[in-house]
Structure formats: C-alpha cells, structure tokens
Amino acid sequence: MRRIGCWQIAACAVAVSLVAVMGVSTAFAGGVDTVTYKKIIKDRVKTHPARNPCTHAPGMLTMHINNAVFHLTVNDNGDWATGTVEGTVAFAPTDQSQPSYFGHITQWFGENDNLQNQTASFTFHANLRGSDGSRLAVHEVAHMSVSANGINSVSFDRPRLTCP
C-alpha cells in the first residue's frame, strides 16, 4: 500500500469544484437574513486525461455523477455547507495492454464557520475493479478546525491508496 495526496487522484477534481460552492458564502455576508441554497445534480458525465494512480499509465478518466446534493446556509453569524456525491468512475488506459478499471465513488464534505470558529471535513471513497481482476481503492478522510484565536487546533489528512 502506498500513501498519496488528494491532488494525485483525478477523481478528486469533483472535490475542487465542490469547494467553490462554499465560496458563495462571502457574497451573502453582511446584514442579510438567512439565505439557503440547494443544488441537485443528476446524470452528469465528465471525461478528461488522467493517470492510473498506481502505475502512472496515461489514459482517460470518465466520471458519471449519478446523484449530488449541495446545501449552503448563510446568515450574519456564519455559514454552513454540506455536499454529497455518488457515482461511477472508469479509467481506460492509452496502452490497451494495461488493465482498465471501473467502480463506484462516494464523497462527502461539511464546512461551517461563525464569527469565531471554522471547521471543515471531507471524505472520499473509490473502489474499482480492473479488467484483469485486480482491485484499486482510494480512501481519504480530512479535517481542519480553526479556533477563535485563529490557531489551527486540529488538522489531518489521511489518504490511502491500495494498488494491485
């Protein structure tokens, strides 16, 4: 088993786009009543070049988001955001002698902050089967908390990659 960071996993591109939803909170801040935003995404497909995280073989990654739900609530005291994503992922290597992979992905994030504190958590899971019968799995859990004095009191990122 090798450890890798989220930036090395093409499937984490979903996470980057989800964090942009949290950035909406600053647009609502300052003297407004509570505003709630909800976004539902179904049947969205995205394909882009990627590398097998175990062998680094180039290929194409296709993500099919079956269901995704995002919630954001903002008021004068802070904001609260959560999101879940569920779908499938397929990796087709450029070199046809390499195995292709297909599997299931799930992701969750939660973020909240008020005038004093902030916390954010993230989980990502992908379980894929190779055309050669092998298994590729990616699991990541991350959390961060900042206290009223601005000190990052708790922070961890635990990525885990299981390669054939």
C-alpha positions, -999 to +999 in steps of 0.1 A: +000+000+000+013+035-009+002+068+005-007+096-019-023+130-016-057+141-029-041+162-057-028+129-072-062+114-077-080+126-107-114+118-091-107+144-065-114+170-092-150+167-080-139+179-046-122+210-060-154+220-078-175+215-047-153+238-026-163+266-050-198+263-037-185+272-002-170+304-017-206+316-024-210+324+013-189+356+012-213+370-014-242+368+011-224+380+042-231+413+058-265+424+070-288+399+053-314+375+066-307+338+064-302+326+029-304+289+019-291+275-013-296+239-025-283+224-057-291+189-070-271+173-098-281+141-116-266+123-145-235+145-152-206+129-171-171+143-173-142+128-192-106+141-190-070+128-194-056+111-162-030+087-150-035+054-132-025+064-096-007+030-091+012+026-124+011+062-137+000+048-170-018+076-191-054+072-201-089+088-199-109+090-167-147+092-171-168+101-141-206+097-141-222+116-112-254+097-105-265+120-076-251+150-060-267+173-034-252+205-020-266+227+008-254+261+018-270+283+045-256+318+053-266+344+078-249+372+098-235+346+122-217+324+096-223+298+071-229+260+069-223+239+038-226+202+031-224+181+000-226+145-011-217+129-044-223+094-056-215+079-089-192+056-110-158+061-125-140+043-153-103+045-163-093+035-199-055+033-204-040+046-236-019+014-238-045-014-244-022-040-228-027-022-194-059-031-174-089-007-174-108+000-142-144+006-134-160+012-100-181+033-075-172+066-059-187+085-029-177+118-014-190+140+014-179+173+027-191+196+055-180+231+064-192+256+090-180+288+104-192+315+126-177+348+137-152+329+160-145+294+146-143+273+115-143+236+108-142+216+076-143+178+069-140+157+038-143+120+029-137+103-004-140+066-013-134+049-047-135+011-052-126-001-087-121-035-103-096-040-131-102-058-163-075-082-151-094-089-119-072-066-098-086-041-072-078-004-069-091+015-039-088+051-028-099+063+006-093+097+021-105+114+053-095+150+061-105+175+088-095+210+099-106+232+128-096+268+135-104+283+169-114+319+178-078+329+182-070+318+146-050+288+156-055+256+136-063+234+165-070+202+147-059+192+112-053+159+095-054+144+060-053+106+058-052+094+021-048+057+014-043+041-019-045+003-024-028-009-056-029-043-072 
